[in-house]
Amino acid sequence: MNTSEVETVISALNATGDCLVLRRLNLEHDTRISRTVSELSQVALCIDTETTGLNYAGDKVIELGIVAFEFNPSSGEIYAITERYSGFEDPGMPIPEVIREITGITNEMVCGQTFNDKLVNALAEKAHLVIAHNAAFDRKFVEARFPIFAKLPWACTFSQIDWKAERISSRSLEYLLFKTGRLIINAHRALDDAEGVLGLLLEQLPVSGAPVFKTLLQKANDSTSRICAVAAPFDKKDLLKRRGYRWNDGTQGGSKTWWRDVSYEAEREELDYLARDIYPQGNTGLVEISRFDGYSRFSLRACV
């Protein structure tokens, strides 16, 4: 069956209203990234890691996937993929069984392998922006392994787009690709997930209709404030949860505290809330505030 015949069958199935045809993401044949590159273009990297665990301080990256592409920073147009990188690295320890089950990566696959530091660092040197799905996880691991990435601004398709407002209930990369483009990928392998991030950036938001990538670019360098409600009374924890605060237990660095990220403009409002509803006599003297932009957000420097 040729391409034309396949498209005819897909159109017929979709037209019934009883079928929904999913396509495997194939960036090589995606006409949306075959445009002529502009002189004003910049380079961004979609990046993903597979690791031995969740703690960047003790666990290791075992697989790294990177897709470099050129884009227009004003319009958000994506011009072309320029480079790809995929590699394994031996963590010097057995890969936990749960990680092997999730990723399919075995000890034999990584044995004796090392990342191509020269190539990865060269990609970072050319980049103006790094994008990950859950950058709060990937950035810490990548910075620990490749310090050059600490100099770059990062953006996150998981947390910096209001998926709830787009009536999407799950923020997993697989689900977002399905909801925005009826696409599927081989999830939990680094290069496939990195390509999945780029595939998501090519789509439009389902409710607002805005381009995903342009929306993300507008958020990437916003200034945010991290409010840490240090020593907040224990009996106020439910109020803090409802307000959107999260508990840091100290295992990933920093103090044990309730924290929340808000826009820089909302900082005063948040302090007023803590004084009114959380701290006795309105004493917010123990509250700690850190401010971040794209260069520091999600990084080792942003640990609570």
C-alpha angles and dihedrals in degrees: 000000000000127000094264092052091048091052091049091053092047092050091049093050093048091047092061091068088220097083135059116195117209122204128207110242108257112176092177090070099034107118091199091076100045099084125128111268117249125226087237094056124126132200126247130182125217105205138184136175137200112205142182091248147331102281112087090194094063109012126077139223110249100175131027127190126186132178116189119201139171121236144170107253093205102046099025091232113158110219111180147332108253105180144359132203130190126170147151130225129197107239093203091240136071114278108246115252093241090056091048090052094049099044105023088229112141133198089249092057094057099034109128093353125135132184119254097251094182093055096042092049090048090054090051091049091059096044128102095183139017120210128194137166099243097008090180086073104034099042095060093051094045094047091049090054099033111027092189089077090067088073094059132081114246132205131194128216089193101057108016098063120069097234091167090062087052088057093246112141101196128047098200111129092236093054095045091052090050094049097043102036110004087245133148132199139183093261127207096035113107103231093040090052092045089053088046090058090053090046089054092049089057093059133082127241109260099228107028094033091221118145110262095224096048089049091052093048090055090056099039098087100031114132114240134184124221110213114202113194094206115196093001111174113271093231090061095062095102091052090050092050092052089049090056100259119148128208120241110201094192097247092112094045135277130062128316102262148126112260142179135182117226135168116274089247092055095053096097092047091053093050090050089052092051091048093049103040110017117032122060113251088003093281106160095165092120095053112115122208126196124181124213141182132182092290096057106022115108091008133121086263091060096060112131 
